[in-house]
Amino acid sequence: MMTIGEFALHSGLSVKALRFYDERALLPAAHIDPQSGYRHYRTDQLRDAVTIRVLRAAGMPLDLVGQALAEPDRLDALLDEHRRALAARRDLEDRGLALTARLGDWQHGADVAVRDAEPVYWAGARRTLDVSDDVTDDADDWGNTTLEALGQALFAAGHRPLPLWWTTMRQGPSPAQVDVLMCFATAEPVGAEVALPGEQIETGRLPRRREAWVRRTFAQLEGDLLDDTPGGRLPDPAVIALLAYAESAGQDDPWELRQIGVPDASGQPVGMDLAFTLPDA
């Protein structure tokens, strides 16, 4: 047998590394002297030492290295798994590097304007989302289909939806939940006569108000913003600028934010206004 120093010399693994791999049962010492505590290794353990060095040089995580040592017949499959993980990580790194060119957008934000808005009645469909886990595209699908269904329900109940719709959020029943409302403005008050199967309907009235707002076209909202990564899509620079403006103006309720659809001449949405109601002066 070889002492730990001799084994380190032949394997290229430092004494510190050998102790580390021993503690994690990747390359346990063949014998530990009960009196001195010195570790000793067999010559044939050099093969495992080489495997560890190669796989770690390839960036393989310790858990996969351990599987490769325990199940050498699965080495090819484990390498394929590792290659896929590396490719995904490199792709994400490339995307992150590409986004560094846009970091100035988040630093400088967007120009915030102020406008007077007329009072308006509204009706909305509400859904509670659990945000303790990643929110999927199902929320977007629900919003698009629900807004259309809400407009049809308003027509069916004899109400005239105005060409003004928005999404807003508020704190849900628990800290990890958010209520999302898809709202249509209406020409008159809406009551219990409007119903939508499977949805909770709320109604109300926005008073005459001053709004801080920023317009964003869909073209400005396009591009890779890491939608498919943990944490989801990066916050829009305009949202950050608007939140900061509203806070500086004394509006400390982030749930006041409305995402208002902006239609073209034919009524098709081409973007959105992000708006906050400002406190009374």
Buried (B, 14 or more C-beta within 10 A) or exposed (E): EBBBEEBBEEBEBEBEBBBBBBEEEBBBBBEBEEEEEEBBBEEEBBEBBEBBBEBBEEEBEBEBBBBBBEEEEEBEEBBEBBEEBEEEEEEEEEBEEEBEEBEEBBEEBBEBEEEEBEEBBBBBBBBEBEBEEEBEEEBEEBBEEBBEBBBEBBEEBEBEBBEBBBBBBBEBEEEEEBBBBBBBBBEEEBEEEBEBEEBEBBBBEBEEBBBBBBBBEEEBEEEEBBEEEEEBEBEBBBBBBBBEBBEEBEBEEBEBBBBBBBEEEEEEEEBBBBBBBBBEE
